[in-house]
Amino acid sequence: MSAVSPGRPWDVHRLPSARNRTFLITGGNAGIGYFTAEQLAATGAVVVLGCRDAGKAGAATASIRSRVPGARVRHLPLDLADLSSLEAAVDRLDVGRLDAVVHNAGVALDDPPRRETADGHELMFATNHLGHFALTRWLAPLLCAAPAGRVVTVGSFAARSERLDPDDLQSARDYRPQRAYGRSKLAQTSFALELDRRLRATGSPVLSVVAHPGGALDSLTPSRPPLHTATAGSRLRALPAGLLLQGKDAGAWPIVRAVLDEEVRGGDLWGPRAFGLRGAPRREPVPAHMADPAVAARLWSASAELTGTDPHLGFARPRLL
């Protein structure tokens, strides 16, 4: 990947070229995913929006093209809640290699009742974690075919206050939507860090990195009609929050850096500079509970079983001596 000049600080408004590279962004039609796609499209890369709704994907594509002349962006129909559909979805990607996937798509429910997918998995855990776990398996050959493939998982502050219960990963007992959401994001992060440990053990050039948007609010986000419209009133009311928080356009900056910057290392956690809430992206310490190898190993085994996936995820195995 093209790097910034030595000694020059990372500039979110002057990104290095990524021409001839291909990036897949799950949930790239809205929110953080949309702004990640818009910013990456400006680097000259081919950007693929992986999402269910063709109409929303079309609106996002049109919006990006209106702001990025010559943008190369397309839609991949992708439903992370339907595990049986993921292999065929990756086949439709129709590329020889994939330089990065951004695991961004997610479901956040505010109220009971507990909902399940057609496979019988709790909806948030299934979409946010299990779908990305299984998708990584099918993308593995394409990521390995790239000179320096990356798996960038979008984390969340919601994961910081939660702990995984390996005996109740799907919140079958005492279901509380906000807690279940936080645990699903913690599962994503734990998976991403464990994936990098396993990639390093095989000597793989593929990196697995976590990046989070900090405090990113719709009310502080610039308009992208018809995807999102910020009224003058809503922006005025949000001004006090802007002292600590930011819009989703700025929330995408750590994710974009995690995709592009050659200084990024496997197992990194990237977030906004100011208290992890707003500002330019920086590397952060990884909280111990997110990187607990014993919990991660149990999560990995359970995820492989629940998705019917090869626990090696299709990446190269270490050679036996």
Short mmCIF file of the C-alpha atoms (twelve columns), coordinates in Angstrom:
data_MODEL
# 
_entry.id   MODEL 
# 
loop_
_atom_site.group_PDB 
_atom_site.id 
_atom_site.type_symbol 
_atom_site.label_atom_id 
_atom_site.label_alt_id 
_atom_site.label_comp_id 
_atom_site.label_asym_id 
_atom_site.label_seq_id 
_atom_site.Cartn_x 
_atom_site.Cartn_y 
_atom_site.Cartn_z 
_atom_site.pdbx_PDB_model_num 
ATOM 1   C CA . MET A 1   0.000   0.000   0.000   1 
ATOM 2   C CA . SER A 2   1.120   3.559   -0.583  1 
ATOM 3   C CA . ALA A 3   2.456   5.058   2.625   1 
ATOM 4   C CA . VAL A 4   2.598   8.636   3.801   1 
ATOM 5   C CA . SER A 5   5.993   10.274  3.502   1 
ATOM 6   C CA . PRO A 6   8.376   9.461   6.366   1 
ATOM 7   C CA . GLY A 7   8.003   11.976  9.167   1 
ATOM 8   C CA . ARG A 8   4.776   13.446  7.777   1 
ATOM 9   C CA . PRO A 9   1.852   13.022  10.149  1 
ATOM 10  C CA . TRP A 10  -1.247  11.221  8.979   1 
ATOM 11  C CA . ASP A 11  -3.638  13.672  7.321   1 
ATOM 12  C CA . VAL A 12  -7.265  12.545  7.180   1 
ATOM 13  C CA . HIS A 13  -7.825  14.970  4.302   1 
ATOM 14  C CA . ARG A 14  -4.821  13.828  2.220   1 
ATOM 15  C CA . LEU A 15  -5.027  10.073  2.007   1 
ATOM 16  C CA . PRO A 16  -2.442  7.950   0.169   1 
ATOM 17  C CA . SER A 17  -3.380  6.482   -3.178  1 
ATOM 18  C CA . ALA A 18  -4.926  3.025   -3.193  1 
ATOM 19  C CA . ARG A 19  -5.465  2.744   -6.924  1 
ATOM 20  C CA . ASN A 20  -5.798  -0.834  -8.212  1 
ATOM 21  C CA . ARG A 21  -6.801  -2.079  -4.766  1 
ATOM 22  C CA . THR A 22  -10.206 -3.452  -3.803  1 
ATOM 23  C CA . PHE A 23  -11.961 -2.936  -0.480  1 
ATOM 24  C CA . LEU A 24  -15.196 -4.527  0.730   1 
ATOM 25  C CA . ILE A 25  -17.207 -2.679  3.391   1 
ATOM 26  C CA . THR A 26  -20.089 -4.516  5.022   1 
ATOM 27  C CA . GLY A 27  -22.951 -2.149  5.715   1 
ATOM 28  C CA . GLY A 28  -21.317 0.400   3.437   1 
ATOM 29  C CA . ASN A 29  -24.601 2.039   2.513   1 
ATOM 30  C CA . ALA A 30  -25.157 4.048   5.718   1 
ATOM 31  C CA . GLY A 31  -23.554 5.639   8.776   1 
ATOM 32  C CA . ILE A 32  -19.898 4.931   9.530   1 
ATOM 33  C CA . GLY A 33  -19.777 2.401   6.692   1 
ATOM 34  C CA . TYR A 34  -20.951 4.961   4.159   1 
ATOM 35  C CA . PHE A 35  -18.351 7.571   5.123   1 
ATOM 36  C CA . THR A 36  -15.641 4.905   5.178   1 
ATOM 37  C CA . ALA A 37  -16.655 4.001   1.624   1 
ATOM 38  C CA . GLU A 38  -16.765 7.637   0.496   1 
ATOM 39  C CA . GLN A 39  -13.301 8.375   1.875   1 
ATOM 40  C CA . LEU A 40  -11.754 5.183   0.492   1 
ATOM 41  C CA . ALA A 41  -13.302 5.838   -2.927  1 
ATOM 42  C CA . ALA A 42  -11.338 9.100   -3.035  1 
ATOM 43  C CA . THR A 43  -8.078  7.086   -2.958  1 
ATOM 44  C CA . GLY A 44  -8.803  5.545   -6.358  1 
ATOM 45  C CA . ALA A 45  -9.617  2.112   -4.946  1 
ATOM 46  C CA . VAL A 46  -12.483 -0.092  -6.058  1 
ATOM 47  C CA . VAL A 47  -14.981 0.060   -3.185  1 
ATOM 48  C CA . VAL A 48  -17.627 -2.641  -2.787  1 
ATOM 49  C CA . LEU A 49  -20.668 -1.932  -0.627  1 
ATOM 50  C CA . GLY A 50  -21.796 -5.189  0.981   1 
ATOM 51  C CA . CYS A 51  -25.405 -4.780  2.075   1 
ATOM 52  C CA . ARG A 52  -28.859 -6.321  1.764   1 
ATOM 53  C CA . ASP A 53  -30.936 -3.479  0.313   1 
ATOM 54  C CA . ALA A 54  -30.233 -2.756  -3.351  1 
ATOM 55  C CA . GLY A 55  -32.157 0.532   -3.231  1 
ATOM 56  C CA . LYS A 56  -30.110 1.866   -0.314  1 
ATOM 57  C CA . ALA A 57  -26.910 0.645   -1.942  1 
ATOM 58  C CA . GLY A 58  -27.870 2.480   -5.135  1 
ATOM 59  C CA . ALA A 59  -28.496 5.711   -3.233  1 
ATOM 60  C CA . ALA A 60  -25.145 5.374   -1.442  1 
ATOM 61  C CA . THR A 61  -23.356 4.674   -4.733  1 
ATOM 62  C CA . ALA A 62  -24.929 7.731   -6.358  1 
ATOM 63  C CA . SER A 63  -23.986 9.900   -3.382  1 
ATOM 64  C CA . ILE A 64  -20.350 8.762   -3.468  1 
ATOM 65  C CA . ARG A 65  -20.095 9.299   -7.217  1 
ATOM 66  C CA . SER A 66  -21.537 12.805  -6.888  1 
ATOM 67  C CA . ARG A 67  -18.751 13.728  -4.430  1 
ATOM 68  C CA . VAL A 68  -15.851 11.682  -5.789  1 
ATOM 69  C CA . PRO A 69  -15.373 12.159  -9.538  1 
ATOM 70  C CA . GLY A 70  -14.528 8.872   -11.199 1 
ATOM 71  C CA . ALA A 71  -15.312 6.851   -8.066  1 
ATOM 72  C CA . ARG A 72  -15.260 3.113   -8.684  1 
ATOM 73  C CA . VAL A 73  -17.944 1.770   -6.390  1 
ATOM 74  C CA . ARG A 74  -20.388 -1.108  -6.688  1 
ATOM 75  C CA . HIS A 75  -22.861 -3.146  -4.658  1 
ATOM 76  C CA . LEU A 76  -22.532 -6.725  -3.424  1 
ATOM 77  C CA . PRO A 77  -25.808 -8.210  -2.107  1 
ATOM 78  C CA . LEU A 78  -24.880 -9.441  1.370   1 
ATOM 79  C CA . ASP A 79  -27.007 -10.631 4.294   1 
ATOM 80  C CA . LEU A 80  -24.842 -11.467 7.302   1 
ATOM 81  C CA . ALA A 81  -27.808 -12.895 9.185   1 
ATOM 82  C CA . ASP A 82  -28.192 -15.613 6.523   1 
ATOM 83  C CA . LEU A 83  -25.114 -17.798 6.980   1 
ATOM 84  C CA . SER A 84  -26.030 -20.113 4.109   1 
ATOM 85  C CA . SER A 85  -25.868 -17.215 1.627   1 
ATOM 86  C CA . LEU A 86  -22.343 -16.015 2.345   1 
ATOM 87  C CA . GLU A 87  -20.341 -18.390 0.148   1 
ATOM 88  C CA . ALA A 88  -22.415 -17.480 -2.889  1 
ATOM 89  C CA . ALA A 89  -22.147 -13.790 -2.043  1 
ATOM 90  C CA . VAL A 90  -18.352 -14.016 -2.040  1 
ATOM 91  C CA . ASP A 91  -18.469 -15.857 -5.374  1 
ATOM 92  C CA . ARG A 92  -20.419 -12.883 -6.780  1 
ATOM 93  C CA . LEU A 93  -17.665 -10.562 -5.609  1 
ATOM 94  C CA . ASP A 94  -15.798 -11.826 -8.709  1 
ATOM 95  C CA . VAL A 95  -12.307 -10.514 -7.903  1 
ATOM 96  C CA . GLY A 96  -8.941  -12.228 -7.910  1 
ATOM 97  C CA . ARG A 97  -7.874  -10.679 -4.630  1 
ATOM 98  C CA . LEU A 98  -9.246  -8.513  -1.834  1 
ATOM 99  C CA . ASP A 99  -6.953  -5.955  -0.212  1 
ATOM 100 C CA . ALA A 100 -9.162  -5.329  2.804   1 
ATOM 101 C CA . VAL A 101 -12.551 -6.110  4.252   1 
ATOM 102 C CA . VAL A 102 -14.129 -3.737  6.759   1 
ATOM 103 C CA . HIS A 103 -16.414 -5.634  9.127   1 
ATOM 104 C CA . ASN A 104 -18.779 -2.745  9.800   1 
ATOM 105 C CA . ALA A 105 -22.385 -3.890  9.347   1 
ATOM 106 C CA . GLY A 106 -24.376 -4.319  12.511  1 
ATOM 107 C CA . VAL A 107 -27.767 -4.496  14.151  1 
ATOM 108 C CA . ALA A 108 -28.588 -2.600  17.351  1 
ATOM 109 C CA . LEU A 109 -31.948 -3.297  18.995  1 
ATOM 110 C CA . ASP A 110 -33.291 -1.020  21.720  1 
ATOM 111 C CA . ASP A 111 -36.209 -3.001  23.091  1 
ATOM 112 C CA . PRO A 112 -37.243 -6.596  23.789  1 
ATOM 113 C CA . PRO A 113 -38.328 -9.140  22.706  1 
ATOM 114 C CA . ARG A 114 -35.271 -11.180 21.880  1 
ATOM 115 C CA . ARG A 115 -35.173 -11.874 18.144  1 
ATOM 116 C CA . GLU A 116 -33.584 -14.751 16.248  1 
ATOM 117 C CA . THR A 117 -32.406 -15.376 12.709  1 
ATOM 118 C CA . ALA A 118 -33.745 -18.186 10.538  1 
ATOM 119 C CA . ASP A 119 -30.801 -20.251 11.825  1 
ATOM 120 C CA . GLY A 120 -32.039 -19.811 15.402  1 
ATOM 121 C CA . HIS A 121 -29.270 -17.434 16.523  1 
ATOM 122 C CA . GLU A 122 -29.870 -14.247 18.528  1 
ATOM 123 C CA . LEU A 123 -30.087 -11.503 15.900  1 
ATOM 124 C CA . MET A 124 -27.406 -9.081  17.107  1 
ATOM 125 C CA . PHE A 125 -24.857 -11.758 17.961  1 
ATOM 126 C CA . ALA A 126 -25.592 -13.498 14.654  1 
ATOM 127 C CA . THR A 127 -25.307 -10.419 12.448  1 
ATOM 128 C CA . ASN A 128 -22.583 -8.498  14.232  1 
ATOM 129 C CA . HIS A 129 -20.304 -11.426 15.064  1 
ATOM 130 C CA . LEU A 130 -21.237 -14.798 13.588  1 
ATOM 131 C CA . GLY A 131 -21.909 -13.393 10.102  1 
ATOM 132 C CA . HIS A 132 -18.535 -11.680 10.002  1 
ATOM 133 C CA . PHE A 133 -16.799 -14.764 11.412  1 
ATOM 134 C CA . ALA A 134 -18.233 -16.917 8.615   1 
ATOM 135 C CA . LEU A 135 -17.677 -14.245 5.958   1 
ATOM 136 C CA . THR A 136 -13.984 -14.127 6.868   1 
ATOM 137 C CA . ARG A 137 -13.739 -17.842 6.100   1 
ATOM 138 C CA . TRP A 138 -15.053 -17.376 2.548   1 
ATOM 139 C CA . LEU A 139 -12.934 -14.262 1.968   1 
ATOM 140 C CA . ALA A 140 -9.720  -15.883 3.239   1 
ATOM 141 C CA . PRO A 141 -8.382  -17.011 -0.192  1 
ATOM 142 C CA . LEU A 142 -8.950  -13.527 -1.635  1 
ATOM 143 C CA . LEU A 143 -7.284  -11.819 1.318   1 
ATOM 144 C CA . CYS A 144 -4.331  -14.202 1.090   1 
ATOM 145 C CA . ALA A 145 -4.008  -13.425 -2.615  1 
ATOM 146 C CA . ALA A 146 -3.386  -9.738  -1.864  1 
ATOM 147 C CA . PRO A 147 0.166   -8.580  -1.102  1 
ATOM 148 C CA . ALA A 148 -0.911  -7.344  2.339   1 
ATOM 149 C CA . GLY A 149 -4.554  -8.173  3.001   1 
ATOM 150 C CA . ARG A 150 -6.324  -6.684  6.000   1 
ATOM 151 C CA . VAL A 151 -9.357  -7.531  8.085   1 
ATOM 152 C CA . VAL A 152 -10.534 -4.337  9.798   1 
ATOM 153 C CA . THR A 153 -13.211 -4.858  12.429  1 
ATOM 154 C CA . VAL A 154 -15.251 -1.872  13.577  1 
ATOM 155 C CA . GLY A 155 -15.398 -1.867  17.367  1 
ATOM 156 C CA . SER A 156 -17.560 0.130   19.742  1 
ATOM 157 C CA . PHE A 157 -17.420 1.870   23.098  1 
ATOM 158 C CA . ALA A 158 -20.331 -0.402  24.019  1 
ATOM 159 C CA . ALA A 159 -17.851 -3.286  24.260  1 
ATOM 160 C CA . ARG A 160 -15.732 -1.621  26.942  1 
ATOM 161 C CA . SER A 161 -18.176 -2.086  29.802  1 
ATOM 162 C CA . GLU A 162 -19.278 -5.623  28.890  1 
ATOM 163 C CA . ARG A 163 -17.841 -9.068  29.503  1 
ATOM 164 C CA . LEU A 164 -18.510 -12.187 27.457  1 
ATOM 165 C CA . ASP A 165 -20.263 -15.118 29.098  1 
ATOM 166 C CA . PRO A 166 -18.947 -18.146 27.185  1 
ATOM 167 C CA . ASP A 167 -21.824 -20.206 28.588  1 
ATOM 168 C CA . ASP A 168 -24.451 -17.757 27.301  1 
ATOM 169 C CA . LEU A 169 -23.006 -16.069 24.225  1 
ATOM 170 C CA . GLN A 170 -26.441 -15.537 22.697  1 
ATOM 171 C CA . SER A 171 -28.118 -13.985 25.743  1 
ATOM 172 C CA . ALA A 172 -30.664 -16.772 26.143  1 
ATOM 173 C CA . ARG A 173 -30.809 -15.943 29.862  1 
ATOM 174 C CA . ASP A 174 -31.807 -12.492 31.100  1 
ATOM 175 C CA . TYR A 175 -31.914 -10.844 27.669  1 
ATOM 176 C CA . ARG A 176 -31.269 -7.104  27.755  1 
ATOM 177 C CA . PRO A 177 -30.899 -5.484  24.316  1 
ATOM 178 C CA . GLN A 178 -28.197 -2.935  25.143  1 
ATOM 179 C CA . ARG A 179 -26.120 -5.497  26.985  1 
ATOM 180 C CA . ALA A 180 -26.582 -8.039  24.195  1 
ATOM 181 C CA . TYR A 181 -25.453 -5.433  21.671  1 
ATOM 182 C CA . GLY A 182 -22.363 -4.559  23.715  1 
ATOM 183 C CA . ARG A 183 -21.492 -8.235  24.037  1 
ATOM 184 C CA . SER A 184 -21.892 -8.775  20.299  1 
ATOM 185 C CA . LYS A 185 -19.426 -5.944  19.654  1 
ATOM 186 C CA . LEU A 186 -17.071 -7.353  22.276  1 
ATOM 187 C CA . ALA A 187 -17.312 -10.727 20.520  1 
ATOM 188 C CA . GLN A 188 -16.355 -9.033  17.243  1 
ATOM 189 C CA . THR A 189 -13.338 -7.392  18.853  1 
ATOM 190 C CA . SER A 190 -12.246 -10.552 20.654  1 
ATOM 191 C CA . PHE A 191 -12.512 -12.458 17.370  1 
ATOM 192 C CA . ALA A 192 -10.478 -9.838  15.499  1 
ATOM 193 C CA . LEU A 193 -7.649  -9.936  18.028  1 
ATOM 194 C CA . GLU A 194 -7.646  -13.733 18.185  1 
ATOM 195 C CA . LEU A 195 -7.646  -13.847 14.384  1 
ATOM 196 C CA . ASP A 196 -4.495  -11.765 14.333  1 
ATOM 197 C CA . ARG A 197 -2.803  -14.036 16.879  1 
ATOM 198 C CA . ARG A 198 -3.584  -17.015 14.659  1 
ATOM 199 C CA . LEU A 199 -2.455  -15.226 11.509  1 
ATOM 200 C CA . ARG A 200 0.858   -14.342 13.163  1 
ATOM 201 C CA . ALA A 201 1.301   -17.973 14.215  1 
ATOM 202 C CA . THR A 202 1.023   -19.061 10.583  1 
ATOM 203 C CA . GLY A 203 3.355   -16.379 9.278   1 
ATOM 204 C CA . SER A 204 0.527   -14.938 7.184   1 
ATOM 205 C CA . PRO A 205 0.953   -11.435 5.699   1 
ATOM 206 C CA . VAL A 206 -2.761  -10.776 6.359   1 
ATOM 207 C CA . LEU A 207 -3.382  -8.412  9.287   1 
ATOM 208 C CA . SER A 208 -6.396  -8.228  11.578  1 
ATOM 209 C CA . VAL A 209 -6.999  -4.817  13.151  1 
ATOM 210 C CA . VAL A 210 -9.739  -3.174  15.252  1 
ATOM 211 C CA . ALA A 211 -10.833 0.442   14.821  1 
ATOM 212 C CA . HIS A 212 -13.687 2.305   16.470  1 
ATOM 213 C CA . PRO A 213 -15.441 5.602   15.633  1 
ATOM 214 C CA . GLY A 214 -15.559 7.070   19.137  1 
ATOM 215 C CA . GLY A 215 -18.655 9.145   19.871  1 
ATOM 216 C CA . ALA A 216 -20.187 9.581   16.422  1 
ATOM 217 C CA . LEU A 217 -23.645 11.175  16.261  1 
ATOM 218 C CA . ASP A 218 -26.084 11.621  13.378  1 
ATOM 219 C CA . SER A 219 -26.776 15.170  14.553  1 
ATOM 220 C CA . LEU A 220 -23.118 16.132  14.017  1 
ATOM 221 C CA . THR A 221 -22.876 14.376  10.650  1 
ATOM 222 C CA . PRO A 222 -22.933 16.326  7.366   1 
ATOM 223 C CA . SER A 223 -25.920 15.751  5.130   1 
ATOM 224 C CA . ARG A 224 -25.854 13.115  2.432   1 
ATOM 225 C CA . PRO A 225 -29.416 13.187  1.087   1 
ATOM 226 C CA . PRO A 226 -31.327 10.960  0.686   1 
ATOM 227 C CA . LEU A 227 -29.189 8.814   3.019   1 
ATOM 228 C CA . HIS A 228 -29.035 11.364  5.812   1 
ATOM 229 C CA . THR A 229 -30.261 14.931  6.167   1 
ATOM 230 C CA . ALA A 230 -29.087 17.137  9.013   1 
ATOM 231 C CA . THR A 231 -31.413 20.081  9.623   1 
ATOM 232 C CA . ALA A 232 -30.152 23.434  10.833  1 
ATOM 233 C CA . GLY A 233 -32.108 22.933  14.052  1 
ATOM 234 C CA . SER A 234 -30.635 19.511  14.793  1 
ATOM 235 C CA . ARG A 235 -27.108 20.751  14.156  1 
ATOM 236 C CA . LEU A 236 -27.666 23.766  16.401  1 
ATOM 237 C CA . ARG A 237 -28.941 21.575  19.221  1 
ATOM 238 C CA . ALA A 238 -25.934 19.295  18.800  1 
ATOM 239 C CA . LEU A 239 -23.328 22.054  19.163  1 
ATOM 240 C CA . PRO A 240 -22.689 21.431  22.904  1 
ATOM 241 C CA . ALA A 241 -22.173 17.715  22.213  1 
ATOM 242 C CA . GLY A 242 -19.646 18.670  19.534  1 
ATOM 243 C CA . LEU A 243 -17.207 19.677  22.253  1 
ATOM 244 C CA . LEU A 244 -16.718 15.981  23.093  1 
ATOM 245 C CA . LEU A 245 -18.232 14.040  20.211  1 
ATOM 246 C CA . GLN A 246 -18.166 14.141  16.413  1 
ATOM 247 C CA . GLY A 247 -20.041 13.239  13.260  1 
ATOM 248 C CA . LYS A 248 -19.926 9.912   11.491  1 
ATOM 249 C CA . ASP A 249 -17.717 11.367  8.773   1 
ATOM 250 C CA . ALA A 250 -14.980 11.906  11.366  1 
ATOM 251 C CA . GLY A 251 -15.918 8.617   13.033  1 
ATOM 252 C CA . ALA A 252 -14.783 6.874   9.845   1 
ATOM 253 C CA . TRP A 253 -11.234 8.277   10.102  1 
ATOM 254 C CA . PRO A 254 -9.782  5.541   12.352  1 
ATOM 255 C CA . ILE A 255 -11.302 2.826   10.149  1 
ATOM 256 C CA . VAL A 256 -9.882  4.402   6.995   1 
ATOM 257 C CA . ARG A 257 -6.443  4.690   8.574   1 
ATOM 258 C CA . ALA A 258 -6.603  1.061   9.688   1 
ATOM 259 C CA . VAL A 259 -7.229  0.103   6.046   1 
ATOM 260 C CA . LEU A 260 -4.561  2.290   4.448   1 
ATOM 261 C CA . ASP A 261 -1.664  3.156   6.723   1 
ATOM 262 C CA . GLU A 262 1.475   1.018   6.399   1 
ATOM 263 C CA . GLU A 263 2.308   1.803   10.025  1 
ATOM 264 C CA . VAL A 264 -0.719  -0.155  11.215  1 
ATOM 265 C CA . ARG A 265 0.234   -3.461  12.851  1 
ATOM 266 C CA . GLY A 266 -1.748  -6.629  13.334  1 
ATOM 267 C CA . GLY A 267 -3.637  -6.657  16.637  1 
ATOM 268 C CA . ASP A 268 -3.784  -2.850  16.794  1 
ATOM 269 C CA . LEU A 269 -6.725  -0.887  18.160  1 
ATOM 270 C CA . TRP A 270 -7.304  2.519   16.539  1 
ATOM 271 C CA . GLY A 271 -9.675  5.250   17.666  1 
ATOM 272 C CA . PRO A 272 -10.071 9.041   17.898  1 
ATOM 273 C CA . ARG A 273 -7.298  10.988  19.631  1 
ATOM 274 C CA . ALA A 274 -9.292  13.011  22.192  1 
ATOM 275 C CA . PHE A 275 -10.349 10.643  24.988  1 
ATOM 276 C CA . GLY A 276 -11.193 8.029   22.375  1 
ATOM 277 C CA . LEU A 277 -14.248 10.121  21.462  1 
ATOM 278 C CA . ARG A 278 -13.300 12.599  18.749  1 
ATOM 279 C CA . GLY A 279 -10.459 13.832  16.602  1 
ATOM 280 C CA . ALA A 280 -7.713  12.417  14.401  1 
ATOM 281 C CA . PRO A 281 -7.039  8.664   14.602  1 
ATOM 282 C CA . ARG A 282 -4.382  7.192   16.869  1 
ATOM 283 C CA . ARG A 283 -3.305  3.788   18.136  1 
ATOM 284 C CA . GLU A 284 -4.833  2.928   21.555  1 
ATOM 285 C CA . PRO A 285 -3.951  0.402   24.254  1 
ATOM 286 C CA . VAL A 286 -6.082  -2.730  23.991  1 
ATOM 287 C CA . PRO A 287 -8.167  -3.320  27.149  1 
ATOM 288 C CA . ALA A 288 -7.234  -6.623  28.772  1 
ATOM 289 C CA . HIS A 289 -10.745 -8.080  28.695  1 
ATOM 290 C CA . MET A 290 -10.906 -7.624  24.929  1 
ATOM 291 C CA . ALA A 291 -7.726  -9.621  24.380  1 
ATOM 292 C CA . ASP A 292 -8.214  -12.418 26.935  1 
ATOM 293 C CA . PRO A 293 -6.869  -15.476 25.054  1 
ATOM 294 C CA . ALA A 294 -8.823  -18.024 27.104  1 
ATOM 295 C CA . VAL A 295 -12.159 -16.307 26.468  1 
ATOM 296 C CA . ALA A 296 -11.222 -15.763 22.822  1 
ATOM 297 C CA . ALA A 297 -10.422 -19.451 22.348  1 
ATOM 298 C CA . ARG A 298 -13.818 -20.491 23.721  1 
ATOM 299 C CA . LEU A 299 -15.575 -17.884 21.587  1 
ATOM 300 C CA . TRP A 300 -13.683 -19.064 18.501  1 
ATOM 301 C CA . SER A 301 -14.608 -22.715 19.037  1 
ATOM 302 C CA . ALA A 302 -18.252 -21.865 19.685  1 
ATOM 303 C CA . SER A 303 -18.397 -19.588 16.637  1 
ATOM 304 C CA . ALA A 304 -16.953 -22.257 14.362  1 
ATOM 305 C CA . GLU A 305 -19.495 -24.762 15.642  1 
ATOM 306 C CA . LEU A 306 -22.474 -22.384 15.412  1 
ATOM 307 C CA . THR A 307 -21.602 -21.373 11.849  1 
ATOM 308 C CA . GLY A 308 -20.467 -24.806 10.667  1 
ATOM 309 C CA . THR A 309 -17.150 -23.225 9.683   1 
ATOM 310 C CA . ASP A 310 -13.631 -24.626 9.452   1 
ATOM 311 C CA . PRO A 311 -11.988 -23.278 12.627  1 
ATOM 312 C CA . HIS A 312 -8.873  -22.435 10.572  1 
ATOM 313 C CA . LEU A 313 -11.062 -20.102 8.441   1 
ATOM 314 C CA . GLY A 314 -9.225  -21.135 5.303   1 
ATOM 315 C CA . PHE A 315 -5.982  -19.339 6.188   1 
ATOM 316 C CA . ALA A 316 -2.682  -21.153 5.895   1 
ATOM 317 C CA . ARG A 317 -1.812  -23.519 8.739   1 
ATOM 318 C CA . PRO A 318 1.645   -23.514 10.317  1 
ATOM 319 C CA . ARG A 319 4.042   -26.036 8.787   1 
ATOM 320 C CA . LEU A 320 4.907   -29.018 10.946  1 
ATOM 321 C CA . LEU A 321 8.607   -29.360 11.670  1 
# 
